[in-house]
Amino acid sequence: MSMERGNLSINSENIFPIIKKWLYSDHDIFFRELISNGCDAITKLKKLNIIGEFSIPEGEEFKINVLVNPEEKTLTFIDNGVGMTADEVKEYINQIAFSGAQDFLNKYKDKANEDQIIGHFGLGFYSAFMVAHKVTIDTLSWQEGAKAVHWESEEGLNFQMGEGDKAERGTKITLYLNEDSYEFSNEYRAKEVIEKYCSFMPVPIYFKNENAKEEPEETTEIESEVTEDVIVDAEVTEDGKVAETKKEKKGPKPLNNPEPLWTKHPNECTEEDYKEFYRQVFHDYKEPLFWIHLNMDYPFNLKGILYFPKINTEYDSMEGTIKLYSNQVFIADNIKEVIPEFLMLLKGVIDCPDLPLNVSRSALQNDGFVKKISDYITKKVADKLSGMYKVERDNYEKYWDDLSPFIKYGCLKDEKFREKMKDFIIFKNLEKKYVTLPEYMEAAKKLNGEENTEEVKAEVEETNSESAGEPKEEKKDTVYYVTDEQQQSQYIKMFKDAGIDAVFMTHNIDQPFITQLEQSDEKIRFQRIDADINATMTENSSEEENKELDKKKDSLTEVFKKALKKDKLEVKVVKLKDAKVSSMITLSEESRRMQDMMKMYNMYGMDPSAFGPTENLILNANNKLVQYVLDNNSAEHTDMICEQLYDLAYLAHKPLAPEAMTNFIERSNEILMLLTK
C-alpha cells in the first residue's frame, strides 16, 4: 500500500473543536468511548460468526487490553474484534460522525440480533483528542487477505495512513497524552476511571502497567485440601497431615464483570448474590431491606435491580444512587427523566438499551418513550410494596420505619404512586402496633363513642342557636399524633389513661404528608397531642361549677401574669381527672403549623402572636399546688410557685431557652432548700 496523505473529511464545518472541547463534559469519558468501540468490534465479530460469515478459532478469548505507560505518558487500547480494512478506516475514521456501528447494524439487521452494539454516533473515537496530542491506530481486518493498516493523526486535524505491521486480527489505539492529561497514564487513576464507566461492559477488560516489574510466580502451602490445582510436591507432617505444595493458577483477572447480576433471570440469583452485588456497586455494608429485579422485554427492553436501603435515621442522606446503563455502558447517575424523583431515595442499576441518548450519551433526548419507562418503574415499585403488604404483612411492618419516608415522599411527589399506595400506608400507634387510618378511626369510634355522641349533641345545639342561613360545618374525625415521644411523654400518659390512641409522626417529611392527607380526605384532621385538652381527660361540670371555674380563671390569670411578667399570657382552668398534673402548655394546631411555615420560609422577623395566641397555660383546678396559689395569691412564695409551675409545663411541651433553664435550675435548688427547713 502506498503512503497516503490528506485532510480529515468533516461533515459539518468546524465540528472538531466542538467534539474536542464541548461535546463531553468530563474529559475522562474517553475511556468509556474507546473501550465501548472495542466491545462493538468484538460484538460485530460474534454476529458474523452467528450468520456463518466468520468462524471463531477454537479456544479464542475475546477481551480488551488497556495498557498504561507512565514513563512514555501513553495509553493503549487493544481489542481482538473485527478490525478494519484501509477502506473502512477511510470511511469510519477519516469521516467524522459516520457511525461504523450504525452502518453495520443497517447491513446485518435482518441476519443477527443476539447482542447489542453500543455505539451509534461515530464520534466516540475522537474523544481521545481531548487528552492526547497524537493518536495512532494499528488494525487488521477479519476479512481473508486483508492487510494491516497504520493510521496516525496530530491534534486530530490531519492524518497519514499506510500499510501497518499488525499481525493479529483486531485494533490497537495508542494515545500520546497532552501535558495536562498525564494523570491518565497513572495506573491507579486509569483503574479508577475504568471502574467508573466500564465496570459491567460485556467484554472482559484486562489492565497492565507496562513499567511495572513482573512479580515472580508464587507457590503456597495448603494443608490436605482437594483442589483442581496441579500438585507439585507432597509430604507428611509431624502431626500426620499431608502438606501439599501446589502451584496456583494465578492468571490476570479482568477489571470488570461482563455478566452483572441484572443480566440474569431472577430465578438464577440467590439472596447472597443480591447482597454481594449491592456491596460491590454501592460500597454500602449496611444490608438493604429488600430489592426489585426488573426484567422486561416488551414494549421496551429494560433490566435492572432497585434496592431499598435503610433510610430511617434523620442523619442518613435522603438521596440514593440509581446508575443508568445502556448495553452495560454506564451513562450517568440519577437521570431524572428516567428515574422518578421520589425513587432517587433508592439505590440501584437500570439498563435500558432503547434509551434515546444524545450524541455524547450524557443526557436523554426527551420524548414520550422516556415517560413510559419512568411510569413502568413507578408501577413495578408500587406493585412490589402493595404485594408485600397483602402477602407479607409482618415483613412490611418490620420494614415500615425505613420505608415510611420513601413512601410518603413518593405520595407527595407522584400522584400515580399515591393512588396505588394510599390504602397501604400504616401508622405506629401508642401501643407500638401498626394500623391504617380506617383502622385507627374505627377503634377511636369504639373507644370514644359516648364522647362523640355528646360532642355531636353539643354541635347540634350550637348549630340550632345560630342563624338558619349559616351553613353547618361538617364534623371532622380527629387523628392525634406524636412528634417526639420523649418530649411529649406527659401528654402520651394522659392519652393512654384516657383510653385515647395516637399515632407517631416523627420524621420531618410527616408535616407536609399530614397536609396532603387532609387535602385528599376532608373528613379528617390531624392534631398533635399537645394542641389541646381532650374532653375525656376532664371531669364533667355543671353550669354552676363552670361559673366557679371562670372566677378561678380570672383570679389565677391575674396572679400568673404578675408573677411571670407576661401580660399576654392565656390561662385556661380545667378540672383534670388526674389530680397529679398541675399545669400544661398547649399550642393550637393552626398556630403551630403557622410557626413551622414561618421557620421553613425564614420569616423570623414576623411576630407569631399576630396569628393568634402562641401558647395556652392550662391549670388543673383539682391539683393542690394550683389550689394553694388560688388560696394564697399574696403569700411569700406564690410567685416562685407560679414560675415553677409554668416552667414545668413548658418543659413537658418543649425545651426551655438557655436563660430560662438556668433560672429553673436555680429556683429548683431554692425550693429544695425550703423543704429542708
Secondary structure, 3 states (H helix, E strand, C coil): CCCEEEECEECCCCHHHHHHHHHCCCHHHHHHHHHHHHHHHHHHHHHHHHCCCCCCCCCCCCCEEEEEECCCCEEEEEECCCCCCHHHHHHHCCEECCCHHHHHHHHHCCCCCCCCCCCCCCCHHHHHHHCEEEEEEEEECCCCCCCCEEEEEECCCEEEEEECCCCCCEEEEEEEECHHHHHHHCHHHHHHHHHHHHCCCCCCEEEEECCCCCCCCCEEEEECCCCCCEEEEEEECCCCCEEEEEECCCCCCCCCCCCCHHHCCHHHCCHHHHHHHHHHHHCCCCCCCEEEEEEECCCCCEEEEEEECCCCCCCCCCCCEEEEEECCEEEEECCCCCCCHHHHHCEEEEECCCCCECCCCCCECCCHHHHHHHHHHHHHHHHHHHHHHHHCHHHHHHHHHHHHHHHHHHHHHCHHHHHHHHHHCCEEECCCCEECHHHHHHHHHHHCHHHHHHHHHHHHHHHHHCCCCCCCCCCCEEEEEECCCCCCHHHHHHHHHCCCCCEECCCCCHHHHHHHHHHHCCCEEEEECCCCCCHHHECCCCHHHHHHHHHHHHHHHHHHHHHHCCCCCEEEEECECCCCCCEEEECCHHHHHHHHHHHHCCCCCCCHHHHCCCCEEEEECCCHHHHHHHHCCCCCCHHHHHHHHHHHHHHCCCCCCHHHHHHHHHHHHHHHHHHHC
